[in-house]
Amino acid sequence: MIENIDFTLVNWSRGQFAMIAFYHWLFIPITIGTTYIIAIAQTIHVKTGDPEWERLARFWAKLFGINFAIGVGTGIILGLEFGTNWANYSWIAGDIFGAPLAAEGIMAFFLESTFIAVMFFGWGKVGKKFHLLSCWLVAFGASLSALWILVANGWMNYPIGMVFNPDTARHEMVDFWAILFSPYAVNKFLHTITSCLVISAFFVIAISSWYLLKKRSILLAKRSIVLAATFGLLSSVYLAMTGDGSAYYVAQKQPAKLATMEGLFDGEEGAGLVMMGILNPNKKLGDDKKDFLFKMEIPKMLSILGYRDANAFVPGMNDLVYGNEEFGIMSAEEKMGKGRIALGALADYKEAHRNNDQQAMDEAVLLFNEHYQYMGYGNLHYPEMIIPRKIPLIFYSFRIMVISGMLFIGVLLLFMYLSVKNRLEKQKWLLYVGIWCFPLSFIASMAGWIVAEVGRQPWTIQGLLPTMISTSNISANAVIATFWLFAAMLTVLVIAEYRIMIGAIRKGPDNLSTKGGPNV
């Protein structure tokens, strides 16, 4: 029961995972996106024979290599955390969650690691076509790696393709293809990967803009900006399209997350999408206070995004917690009752198994299967727990992400237009905007992860396993100690990587050797 749960352990375990994921995400988008910049530039070089395009590709490969090494290290730490801090989750879902992670290691990481050596050190040492193939295989491997990780994450948000084995008390995979091609997982992959491409585009634009401001490496900077702006604009538009898909699937599978994202306490037919607003800090579930101090919304847009129907009913947090008979929404308390029946049936099954009572076992399994989808609710203590606690954090993070995405499209269009008109160097204000859009793109993507991960609380596996019972049976002090140890270690690594990267940027592409790989 909840009284026996060490919430200090739970909160520090969550905090440690979030902290390491934050550091990891500082490297991953650049790693994924820059590979495509390198591959496209090298393709143009092979097609045209222009050595400046190879010079451009080699420069960005140099920065990619610096970024790649630390990204791998932080990713390994994250993977180990499932065994150290989240052992209960790993036991219950390891048969399913472990499969995509294993595929990522076998199929993606080894592919990327093998050909990265050819890409990085093969300039002038292997055939141009083979080297170009290696560049594209590194890009493909990086994206494939992201695919498997996001498939695993997508399954946590929308569990599918599995059964629960009462003998082992574990979820077991029965349909790998259903998990891989889950619409939730596919959309999550496409949305996340395109956000990586946008971040990497602004990474290239920021550095190139700095060169233009300093009047250095003008040709390389201009070509890099044209390439990155085109690449980033296409990615930004597609990012908006996948964002629409995300809203739809969240509405179908995680209505509490959608209601939190919109600050929607009471459901509405033809619900509007809040563009800007200030939540009422005194508003609580179940009271009659106003939801907002101020808001601007697009009429009916939330119903359209979530249900493809302008007049559809969008349930609010109160509907999901307390139920709404008119629209057939079961209350959280009723789901908790069904969940306790499922957990009780599971306990009865184990008791019957010990007594070798086959009839009792069959009856218990039948009852368990009838209420299985509510199993996780049986571990909750009160109905309001189904709503994420950090409503303002999720609400404002969502708007930071969306508004930033709209800004990026406009900025990228300006960069493309002024580049074509050969007037970019004269617009110093835009070059500074390009530099600042790089950290803003990271903030926007972090905001998106906050919406995705904080917004699905209290669940580790949606509806089936709460976060509070997913942790390992270890001391909270051990997690606290390792939190600060990892924080210190990763901070040192980030500072070191930053200094190396700044040094490489200041040296610039003119310091590349004429033969062999980049001088790092």
TORBA-971070 format. One record per residue (C-alpha): x, y, z; residue in three letters. Coordinates in nm, 3 decimals. Layout:
(node (X Y Z) "ALA")
...
This chain:
(node (0.000 0.000 0.000) "MET")
(node (0.098 0.364 -0.039) "ILE")
(node (0.183 0.397 0.331) "GLU")
(node (0.480 0.160 0.281) "ASN")
(node (0.622 0.350 -0.017) "ILE")
(node (0.938 0.551 0.037) "ASP")
(node (0.858 0.864 -0.160) "PHE")
(node (1.204 1.003 -0.090) "THR")
(node (1.340 0.707 -0.288) "LEU")
(node (1.082 0.753 -0.563) "VAL")
(node (1.142 1.126 -0.603) "ASN")
(node (1.520 1.103 -0.599) "TRP")
(node (1.512 0.813 -0.845) "SER")
(node (1.296 1.021 -1.077) "ARG")
(node (1.519 1.322 -1.026) "GLY")
(node (1.835 1.127 -1.102) "GLN")
(node (1.692 0.982 -1.422) "PHE")
(node (1.567 1.325 -1.532) "ALA")
(node (1.904 1.485 -1.459) "MET")
(node (2.100 1.229 -1.660) "ILE")
(node (1.843 1.242 -1.943) "ALA")
(node (1.887 1.621 -1.950) "PHE")
(node (2.263 1.591 -1.992) "TYR")
(node (2.218 1.314 -2.250) "HIS")
(node (1.981 1.528 -2.455) "TRP")
(node (2.242 1.804 -2.478) "LEU")
(node (2.433 1.579 -2.721) "PHE")
(node (2.182 1.354 -2.895) "ILE")
(node (2.002 1.603 -3.127) "PRO")
(node (2.332 1.739 -3.259) "ILE")
(node (2.465 1.386 -3.306) "THR")
(node (2.159 1.275 -3.502) "ILE")
(node (2.102 1.585 -3.713) "GLY")
(node (2.458 1.683 -3.798) "THR")
(node (2.517 1.345 -3.962) "THR")
(node (2.266 1.440 -4.233) "TYR")
(node (2.433 1.779 -4.287) "ILE")
(node (2.765 1.597 -4.334) "ILE")
(node (2.615 1.335 -4.566) "ALA")
(node (2.433 1.590 -4.783) "ILE")
(node (2.741 1.812 -4.814) "ALA")
(node (2.960 1.514 -4.905) "GLN")
(node (2.701 1.399 -5.160) "THR")
(node (2.714 1.740 -5.328) "ILE")
(node (3.095 1.716 -5.331) "HIS")
(node (3.093 1.372 -5.494) "VAL")
(node (2.838 1.488 -5.754) "LYS")
(node (3.006 1.820 -5.838) "THR")
(node (3.371 1.763 -5.752) "GLY")
(node (3.377 2.099 -5.569) "ASP")
(node (3.638 2.063 -5.290) "PRO")
(node (3.469 2.335 -5.082) "GLU")
(node (3.177 2.103 -5.013) "TRP")
(node (3.413 1.836 -4.882) "GLU")
(node (3.583 2.100 -4.669) "ARG")
(node (3.241 2.191 -4.531) "LEU")
(node (3.156 1.826 -4.461) "ALA")
(node (3.489 1.765 -4.287) "ARG")
(node (3.448 2.068 -4.063) "PHE")
(node (3.105 1.959 -3.939) "TRP")
(node (3.235 1.602 -3.900) "ALA")
(node (3.501 1.742 -3.668) "LYS")
(node (3.238 1.899 -3.442) "LEU")
(node (3.019 1.589 -3.469) "PHE")
(node (3.306 1.373 -3.342) "GLY")
(node (3.360 1.590 -3.036) "ILE")
(node (2.988 1.574 -2.954) "ASN")
(node (2.943 1.202 -3.025) "PHE")
(node (3.184 1.068 -2.763) "ALA")
(node (3.016 1.220 -2.457) "ILE")
(node (2.667 1.141 -2.589) "GLY")
(node (2.754 0.771 -2.589) "VAL")
(node (2.872 0.785 -2.229) "GLY")
(node (2.558 0.952 -2.095) "THR")
(node (2.343 0.705 -2.288) "GLY")
(node (2.516 0.408 -2.125) "ILE")
(node (2.448 0.553 -1.780) "ILE")
(node (2.079 0.594 -1.864) "LEU")
(node (2.053 0.231 -1.976) "GLY")
(node (2.213 0.106 -1.655) "LEU")
(node (1.966 0.304 -1.446) "GLU")
(node (1.685 0.064 -1.537) "PHE")
(node (1.868 -0.211 -1.351) "GLY")
(node (1.992 -0.003 -1.059) "THR")
(node (1.710 0.238 -0.974) "ASN")
(node (1.409 0.089 -1.155) "TRP")
(node (1.443 -0.283 -1.092) "ALA")
(node (1.072 -0.344 -1.028) "ASN")
(node (0.979 -0.186 -1.360) "TYR")
(node (1.257 -0.379 -1.534) "SER")
(node (1.128 -0.704 -1.387) "TRP")
(node (0.764 -0.644 -1.476) "ILE")
(node (0.830 -0.510 -1.828) "ALA")
(node (1.182 -0.625 -1.912) "GLY")
(node (1.062 -0.887 -2.163) "ASP")
(node (0.910 -0.607 -2.373) "ILE")
(node (1.111 -0.298 -2.286) "PHE")
(node (1.441 -0.483 -2.317) "GLY")
(node (1.376 -0.606 -2.672) "ALA")
(node (1.390 -0.263 -2.845) "PRO")
(node (1.691 -0.164 -2.634) "LEU")
(node (1.870 -0.484 -2.735) "ALA")
(node (1.782 -0.418 -3.099) "ALA")
(node (1.921 -0.067 -3.061) "GLU")
(node (2.253 -0.208 -2.945) "GLY")
(node (2.276 -0.489 -3.199) "ILE")
(node (2.132 -0.324 -3.509) "MET")
(node (2.189 0.049 -3.467) "ALA")
(node (2.476 0.124 -3.234) "PHE")
(node (2.713 -0.126 -3.396) "PHE")
(node (2.618 0.000 -3.742) "LEU")
(node (2.685 0.358 -3.638) "GLU")
(node (3.004 0.272 -3.450) "SER")
(node (3.148 0.065 -3.736) "THR")
(node (3.104 0.319 -4.011) "PHE")
(node (3.179 0.627 -3.800) "ILE")
(node (3.545 0.526 -3.812) "ALA")
(node (3.535 0.512 -4.191) "VAL")
(node (3.350 0.844 -4.209) "MET")
(node (3.576 1.019 -3.961) "PHE")
(node (3.918 0.889 -4.066) "PHE")
(node (3.856 0.783 -4.424) "GLY")
(node (3.891 1.117 -4.602) "TRP")
(node (4.129 1.054 -4.891) "GLY")
(node (4.209 0.702 -4.765) "LYS")
(node (3.911 0.509 -4.906) "VAL")
(node (3.713 0.552 -5.225) "GLY")
(node (3.485 0.855 -5.235) "LYS")
(node (3.172 0.648 -5.297) "LYS")
(node (3.247 0.409 -5.014) "PHE")
(node (3.322 0.702 -4.786) "HIS")
(node (2.995 0.868 -4.891) "LEU")
(node (2.808 0.544 -4.819) "LEU")
(node (2.967 0.539 -4.474) "SER")
(node (2.845 0.894 -4.409) "CYS")
(node (2.489 0.796 -4.493) "TRP")
(node (2.510 0.473 -4.290) "LEU")
(node (2.622 0.671 -3.985) "VAL")
(node (2.322 0.901 -4.030) "ALA")
(node (2.091 0.604 -4.077) "PHE")
(node (2.240 0.425 -3.774) "GLY")
(node (2.191 0.729 -3.551) "ALA")
(node (1.826 0.755 -3.653) "SER")
(node (1.776 0.380 -3.617) "LEU")
(node (1.917 0.399 -3.266) "SER")
(node (1.662 0.669 -3.182) "ALA")
(node (1.385 0.458 -3.334) "LEU")
(node (1.434 0.163 -3.097) "TRP")
(node (1.462 0.382 -2.789) "ILE")
(node (1.147 0.573 -2.882) "LEU")
(node (0.960 0.250 -2.958) "VAL")
(node (1.037 0.142 -2.602) "ALA")
(node (0.923 0.478 -2.468) "ASN")
(node (0.612 0.472 -2.689) "GLY")
(node (0.514 0.134 -2.547) "TRP")
(node (0.529 0.276 -2.194) "MET")
(node (0.278 0.542 -2.300) "ASN")
(node (0.061 0.303 -2.500) "TYR")
(node (0.117 -0.060 -2.389) "PRO")
(node (0.030 -0.301 -2.669) "ILE")
(node (0.134 -0.638 -2.808) "GLY")
(node (0.175 -0.816 -2.475) "MET")
(node (0.002 -1.035 -2.217) "VAL")
(node (0.045 -1.057 -1.841) "PHE")
(node (0.179 -1.386 -1.709) "ASN")
(node (0.033 -1.446 -1.361) "PRO")
(node (0.294 -1.716 -1.288) "ASP")
(node (0.585 -1.474 -1.320) "THR")
(node (0.395 -1.146 -1.257) "ALA")
(node (0.548 -1.004 -1.576) "ARG")
(node (0.423 -0.851 -1.898) "HIS")
(node (0.540 -1.069 -2.187) "GLU")
(node (0.562 -0.982 -2.555) "MET")
(node (0.330 -1.163 -2.796) "VAL")
(node (0.339 -0.930 -3.098) "ASP")
(node (0.670 -0.756 -3.169) "PHE")
(node (0.535 -0.591 -3.485) "TRP")
(node (0.241 -0.437 -3.299) "ALA")
(node (0.488 -0.276 -3.059) "ILE")
(node (0.721 -0.160 -3.338) "LEU")
(node (0.446 -0.018 -3.560) "PHE")
(node (0.225 0.118 -3.283) "SER")
(node (0.090 0.448 -3.419) "PRO")
(node (0.189 0.613 -3.093) "TYR")
(node (0.548 0.490 -3.121) "ALA")
(node (0.578 0.575 -3.491) "VAL")
(node (0.450 0.930 -3.440) "ASN")
(node (0.670 0.976 -3.134) "LYS")
(node (0.974 0.872 -3.336) "PHE")
(node (0.892 1.103 -3.625) "LEU")
(node (0.819 1.397 -3.395) "HIS")
(node (1.135 1.348 -3.189) "THR")
(node (1.367 1.286 -3.481) "ILE")
(node (1.249 1.597 -3.663) "THR")
(node (1.302 1.803 -3.348) "SER")
(node (1.662 1.673 -3.350) "CYS")
(node (1.699 1.786 -3.712) "LEU")
(node (1.573 2.135 -3.626) "VAL")
(node (1.815 2.166 -3.333) "ILE")
(node (2.108 2.052 -3.547) "SER")
(node (2.007 2.299 -3.820) "ALA")
(node (2.027 2.585 -3.569) "PHE")
(node (2.357 2.443 -3.440) "PHE")
(node (2.500 2.486 -3.790) "VAL")
(node (2.330 2.824 -3.840) "ILE")
(node (2.455 2.959 -3.506) "ALA")
(node (2.819 2.875 -3.576) "ILE")
(node (2.797 2.992 -3.937) "SER")
(node (2.632 3.318 -3.828) "SER")
(node (2.920 3.376 -3.586) "TRP")
(node (3.166 3.330 -3.872) "TYR")
(node (2.978 3.583 -4.084) "LEU")
(node (2.977 3.834 -3.798) "LEU")
(node (3.353 3.780 -3.762) "LYS")
(node (3.396 3.789 -4.143) "LYS")
(node (3.565 3.448 -4.141) "ARG")
(node (3.520 3.144 -4.367) "SER")
(node (3.253 3.335 -4.560) "ILE")
(node (3.190 3.078 -4.834) "LEU")
(node (3.168 2.786 -4.593) "LEU")
(node (2.939 2.981 -4.361) "ALA")
(node (2.704 3.088 -4.641) "LYS")
(node (2.680 2.739 -4.787) "ARG")
(node (2.628 2.590 -4.443) "SER")
(node (2.347 2.834 -4.370) "ILE")
(node (2.170 2.761 -4.700) "VAL")
(node (2.200 2.387 -4.640) "LEU")
(node (2.095 2.404 -4.274) "ALA")
(node (1.811 2.652 -4.331) "ALA")
(node (1.661 2.439 -4.610) "THR")
(node (1.706 2.123 -4.406) "PHE")
(node (1.570 2.290 -4.091) "GLY")
(node (1.269 2.450 -4.260) "LEU")
(node (1.151 2.121 -4.408) "LEU")
(node (1.204 1.957 -4.070) "SER")
(node (1.016 2.236 -3.887) "SER")
(node (0.712 2.205 -4.112) "VAL")
(node (0.708 1.828 -4.070) "TYR")
(node (0.760 1.874 -3.696) "LEU")
(node (0.437 2.075 -3.683) "ALA")
(node (0.257 1.798 -3.873) "MET")
(node (0.378 1.528 -3.634) "THR")
(node (0.285 1.757 -3.346) "GLY")
(node (-0.073 1.742 -3.475) "ASP")
(node (-0.045 1.362 -3.473) "GLY")
(node (0.087 1.370 -3.118) "SER")
(node (-0.215 1.570 -3.000) "ALA")
(node (-0.447 1.316 -3.162) "TYR")
(node (-0.285 1.009 -3.007) "TYR")
(node (-0.253 1.173 -2.665) "VAL")
(node (-0.627 1.252 -2.679) "ALA")
(node (-0.706 0.890 -2.760) "GLN")
(node (-0.470 0.717 -2.517) "LYS")
(node (-0.377 0.971 -2.247) "GLN")
(node (-0.669 1.210 -2.195) "PRO")
(node (-0.539 1.322 -1.856) "ALA")
(node (-0.219 1.445 -2.021) "LYS")
(node (-0.417 1.637 -2.283) "LEU")
(node (-0.640 1.798 -2.018) "ALA")
(node (-0.330 1.901 -1.821) "THR")
(node (-0.159 2.042 -2.131) "MET")
(node (-0.462 2.264 -2.189) "GLU")
(node (-0.546 2.347 -1.827) "GLY")
(node (-0.890 2.198 -1.897) "LEU")
(node (-1.064 2.119 -1.569) "PHE")
(node (-1.419 2.072 -1.699) "ASP")
(node (-1.479 1.898 -2.030) "GLY")
(node (-1.633 2.081 -2.324) "GLU")
(node (-1.798 2.005 -2.652) "GLU")
(node (-1.624 2.202 -2.925) "GLY")
(node (-1.333 2.280 -2.692) "ALA")
(node (-1.099 2.560 -2.791) "GLY")
(node (-0.720 2.545 -2.803) "LEU")
(node (-0.556 2.788 -2.558) "VAL")
(node (-0.288 2.983 -2.743) "MET")
(node (-0.185 3.197 -2.448) "MET")
(node (-0.308 3.202 -2.093) "GLY")
(node (-0.234 3.242 -1.723) "ILE")
(node (-0.362 2.963 -1.501) "LEU")
(node (-0.542 3.049 -1.180) "ASN")
(node (-0.289 2.937 -0.912) "PRO")
(node (-0.572 2.885 -0.662) "ASN")
(node (-0.769 2.648 -0.884) "LYS")
(node (-0.806 2.293 -0.749) "LYS")
(node (-0.972 1.978 -0.877) "LEU")
(node (-1.341 1.971 -0.796) "GLY")
(node (-1.383 2.336 -0.694) "ASP")
(node (-1.582 2.603 -0.878) "ASP")
(node (-1.308 2.863 -0.918) "LYS")
(node (-1.214 3.001 -1.260) "LYS")
(node (-0.955 2.797 -1.452) "ASP")
(node (-0.769 3.098 -1.593) "PHE")
(node (-0.686 3.454 -1.495) "LEU")
(node (-0.649 3.525 -1.866) "PHE")
(node (-0.656 3.323 -2.188) "LYS")
(node (-0.672 3.353 -2.566) "MET")
(node (-0.798 3.049 -2.753) "GLU")
(node (-0.886 2.924 -3.099) "ILE")
(node (-1.251 2.809 -3.089) "PRO")
(node (-1.312 2.434 -3.138) "LYS")
(node (-0.948 2.367 -3.232) "MET")
(node (-0.878 2.130 -2.942) "LEU")
(node (-1.174 1.912 -3.042) "SER")
(node (-1.046 1.909 -3.401) "ILE")
(node (-0.688 1.822 -3.301) "LEU")
(node (-0.788 1.557 -3.050) "GLY")
(node (-1.086 1.393 -3.218) "TYR")
(node (-1.102 1.525 -3.575) "ARG")
(node (-1.447 1.663 -3.494) "ASP")
(node (-1.513 2.032 -3.426) "ALA")
(node (-1.798 1.947 -3.185) "ASN")
(node (-1.636 1.651 -3.007) "ALA")
(node (-1.640 1.638 -2.629) "PHE")
(node (-1.295 1.677 -2.475) "VAL")
(node (-1.290 1.545 -2.117) "PRO")
(node (-1.141 1.768 -1.851) "GLY")
(node (-0.952 1.669 -1.540) "MET")
(node (-1.267 1.672 -1.326) "ASN")
(node (-1.445 1.439 -1.571) "ASP")
(node (-1.155 1.193 -1.562) "LEU")
(node (-1.124 1.200 -1.184) "VAL")
(node (-1.490 1.206 -1.082) "TYR")
(node (-1.651 1.055 -1.391) "GLY")
(node (-1.908 1.183 -1.639) "ASN")
(node (-2.206 0.954 -1.700) "GLU")
(node (-2.341 1.166 -1.987) "GLU")
(node (-2.032 1.096 -2.195) "PHE")
(node (-1.961 0.749 -2.059) "GLY")
(node (-1.646 0.840 -1.867) "ILE")
(node (-1.571 0.609 -1.575) "MET")
(node (-1.452 0.773 -1.255) "SER")
(node (-1.102 0.709 -1.125) "ALA")
(node (-1.249 0.566 -0.806) "GLU")
(node (-1.439 0.302 -1.006) "GLU")
(node (-1.122 0.217 -1.198) "LYS")
(node (-0.937 0.186 -0.867) "MET")
(node (-1.201 -0.060 -0.748) "GLY")
(node (-1.160 -0.270 -1.063) "LYS")
(node (-0.784 -0.251 -1.023) "GLY")
(node (-0.805 -0.384 -0.668) "ARG")
(node (-1.020 -0.670 -0.793) "ILE")
(node (-0.749 -0.751 -1.049) "ALA")
(node (-0.474 -0.741 -0.785) "LEU")
(node (-0.685 -0.949 -0.549) "GLY")
(node (-0.749 -1.205 -0.822) "ALA")
(node (-0.374 -1.221 -0.889) "LEU")
(node (-0.308 -1.288 -0.520) "ALA")
(node (-0.581 -1.556 -0.520) "ASP")
(node (-0.421 -1.717 -0.826) "TYR")
(node (-0.084 -1.742 -0.650) "LYS")
(node (-0.248 -1.889 -0.341) "GLU")
(node (-0.440 -2.144 -0.554) "ALA")
(node (-0.119 -2.228 -0.738) "HIS")
(node (0.058 -2.301 -0.409) "ARG")
(node (-0.234 -2.525 -0.310) "ASN")
(node (-0.241 -2.690 -0.655) "ASN")
(node (-0.612 -2.597 -0.690) "ASP")
(node (-0.665 -2.582 -1.068) "GLN")
(node (-1.030 -2.476 -1.053) "GLN")
(node (-0.951 -2.183 -0.823) "ALA")
(node (-0.661 -2.091 -1.048) "MET")
(node (-0.887 -2.084 -1.356) "ASP")
(node (-1.148 -1.873 -1.178) "GLU")
(node (-0.885 -1.629 -1.053) "ALA")
(node (-0.731 -1.591 -1.402) "VAL")
(node (-1.074 -1.530 -1.553) "LEU")
(node (-1.150 -1.258 -1.298) "LEU")
(node (-0.804 -1.107 -1.338) "PHE")
(node (-0.829 -1.089 -1.718) "ASN")
(node (-1.168 -0.918 -1.689) "GLU")
(node (-1.016 -0.632 -1.489) "HIS")
(node (-0.655 -0.647 -1.611) "TYR")
(node (-0.659 -0.312 -1.793) "GLN")
(node (-0.726 -0.137 -1.461) "TYR")
(node (-0.456 -0.323 -1.267) "MET")
(node (-0.239 -0.016 -1.213) "GLY")
(node (-0.527 0.183 -1.064) "TYR")
(node (-0.544 -0.069 -0.781) "GLY")
(node (-0.215 0.069 -0.649) "ASN")
(node (-0.341 0.428 -0.628) "LEU")
(node (-0.452 0.570 -0.295) "HIS")
(node (-0.698 0.838 -0.402) "TYR")
(node (-0.868 0.934 -0.734) "PRO")
(node (-0.690 1.267 -0.782) "GLU")
(node (-0.361 1.080 -0.825) "MET")
(node (-0.442 1.012 -1.191) "ILE")
(node (-0.375 1.379 -1.270) "ILE")
(node (-0.010 1.494 -1.292) "PRO")
(node (0.077 1.713 -0.995) "ARG")
(node (0.273 1.972 -1.195) "LYS")
(node (-0.015 2.118 -1.399) "ILE")
(node (0.140 2.467 -1.451) "PRO")
(node (0.475 2.316 -1.553) "LEU")
(node (0.309 2.103 -1.822) "ILE")
(node (0.075 2.380 -1.939) "PHE")
(node (0.346 2.645 -1.983) "TYR")
(node (0.602 2.399 -2.124) "SER")
(node (0.360 2.303 -2.398) "PHE")
(node (0.321 2.668 -2.500) "ARG")
(node (0.696 2.728 -2.498) "ILE")
(node (0.736 2.434 -2.734) "MET")
(node (0.458 2.538 -2.975) "VAL")
(node (0.537 2.913 -2.985) "ILE")
(node (0.907 2.841 -3.034) "SER")
(node (0.827 2.605 -3.320) "GLY")
(node (0.627 2.874 -3.496) "MET")
(node (0.911 3.123 -3.445) "LEU")
(node (1.163 2.878 -3.591) "PHE")
(node (0.969 2.845 -3.915) "ILE")
(node (0.970 3.223 -3.961) "GLY")
(node (1.341 3.257 -3.878) "VAL")
(node (1.440 2.977 -4.116) "LEU")
(node (1.233 3.131 -4.395) "LEU")
(node (1.415 3.461 -4.343) "LEU")
(node (1.754 3.291 -4.353) "PHE")
(node (1.665 3.115 -4.678) "MET")
(node (1.523 3.426 -4.843) "TYR")
(node (1.812 3.655 -4.751) "LEU")
(node (2.066 3.388 -4.847) "SER")
(node (1.914 3.356 -5.193) "VAL")
(node (1.913 3.737 -5.227) "LYS")
(node (2.275 3.747 -5.103) "ASN")
(node (2.181 4.001 -4.835) "ARG")
(node (2.236 3.791 -4.527) "LEU")
(node (2.567 3.948 -4.420) "GLU")
(node (2.404 4.290 -4.400) "LYS")
(node (2.134 4.169 -4.159) "GLN")
(node (2.344 4.143 -3.845) "LYS")
(node (2.034 4.136 -3.626) "TRP")
(node (1.923 3.814 -3.798) "LEU")
(node (2.264 3.658 -3.751) "LEU")
(node (2.235 3.725 -3.378) "TYR")
(node (1.883 3.580 -3.384) "VAL")
(node (2.025 3.269 -3.552) "GLY")
(node (2.281 3.232 -3.275) "ILE")
(node (2.021 3.265 -2.998) "TRP")
(node (1.778 3.029 -3.171) "CYS")
(node (2.019 2.744 -3.106) "PHE")
(node (1.980 2.747 -2.724) "PRO")
(node (1.611 2.830 -2.769) "LEU")
(node (1.568 2.517 -2.982) "SER")
(node (1.709 2.312 -2.695) "PHE")
(node (1.474 2.481 -2.448) "ILE")
(node (1.179 2.405 -2.678) "ALA")
(node (1.275 2.040 -2.709) "SER")
(node (1.328 2.009 -2.333) "MET")
(node (0.983 2.161 -2.285) "ALA")
(node (0.845 1.894 -2.516) "GLY")
(node (1.002 1.619 -2.306) "TRP")
(node (0.856 1.775 -1.990) "ILE")
(node (0.511 1.762 -2.148) "VAL")
(node (0.563 1.402 -2.258) "ALA")
(node (0.716 1.258 -1.942) "GLU")
(node (0.585 1.471 -1.656) "VAL")
(node (0.248 1.474 -1.832) "GLY")
(node (0.209 1.097 -1.815) "ARG")
(node (0.256 1.076 -1.441) "GLN")
(node (0.168 0.890 -1.223) "PRO")
(node (0.236 0.609 -1.472) "TRP")
(node (0.552 0.428 -1.571) "THR")
(node (0.335 0.203 -1.789) "ILE")
(node (0.013 0.384 -1.875) "GLN")
(node (-0.271 0.247 -1.662) "GLY")
(node (-0.078 -0.065 -1.558) "LEU")
(node (0.216 0.037 -1.338) "LEU")
(node (0.247 0.354 -1.128) "PRO")
(node (0.589 0.517 -1.096) "THR")
(node (0.577 0.494 -0.718) "MET")
(node (0.604 0.113 -0.725) "ILE")
(node (0.852 0.090 -1.012) "SER")
(node (1.168 0.162 -0.813) "THR")
(node (1.436 -0.074 -0.685) "SER")
(node (1.442 -0.193 -0.325) "ASN")
(node (1.743 0.018 -0.229) "ILE")
(node (1.823 0.295 0.014) "SER")
(node (1.717 0.645 -0.078) "ALA")
(node (2.053 0.764 0.055) "ASN")
(node (2.230 0.556 -0.211) "ALA")
(node (2.028 0.727 -0.484) "VAL")
(node (2.093 1.071 -0.334) "ILE")
(node (2.465 1.005 -0.318) "ALA")
(node (2.485 0.880 -0.677) "THR")
(node (2.268 1.172 -0.791) "PHE")
(node (2.533 1.421 -0.679) "TRP")
(node (2.814 1.199 -0.802) "LEU")
(node (2.666 1.181 -1.152) "PHE")
(node (2.575 1.550 -1.147) "ALA")
(node (2.934 1.647 -1.067) "ALA")
(node (3.085 1.405 -1.318) "MET")
(node (2.852 1.502 -1.602) "LEU")
(node (2.894 1.873 -1.533) "THR")
(node (3.270 1.834 -1.565) "VAL")
(node (3.226 1.642 -1.891) "LEU")
(node (2.991 1.905 -2.032) "VAL")
(node (3.232 2.186 -1.943) "ILE")
(node (3.519 1.992 -2.101) "ALA")
(node (3.315 1.923 -2.415) "GLU")
(node (3.210 2.287 -2.434) "TYR")
(node (3.569 2.409 -2.412) "ARG")
(node (3.688 2.161 -2.675) "ILE")
(node (3.398 2.254 -2.905) "MET")
(node (3.458 2.629 -2.863) "ILE")
(node (3.825 2.577 -2.934) "GLY")
(node (3.749 2.384 -3.252) "ALA")
(node (3.501 2.650 -3.368) "ILE")
(node (3.749 2.931 -3.303) "ARG")
(node (4.019 2.748 -3.499) "LYS")
(node (3.769 2.705 -3.779) "GLY")
(node (3.772 2.498 -4.097) "PRO")
(node (4.097 2.655 -4.220) "ASP")
(node (4.288 2.440 -3.969) "ASN")
(node (4.181 2.112 -4.126) "LEU")
(node (4.455 1.894 -4.267) "SER")
(node (4.463 1.840 -4.642) "THR")
(node (4.481 1.463 -4.609) "LYS")
(node (4.331 1.210 -4.374) "GLY")
(node (4.076 1.291 -4.107) "GLY")
(node (3.998 1.614 -3.927) "PRO")
(node (4.251 1.739 -3.675) "ASN")
(node (4.079 1.699 -3.341) "VAL")
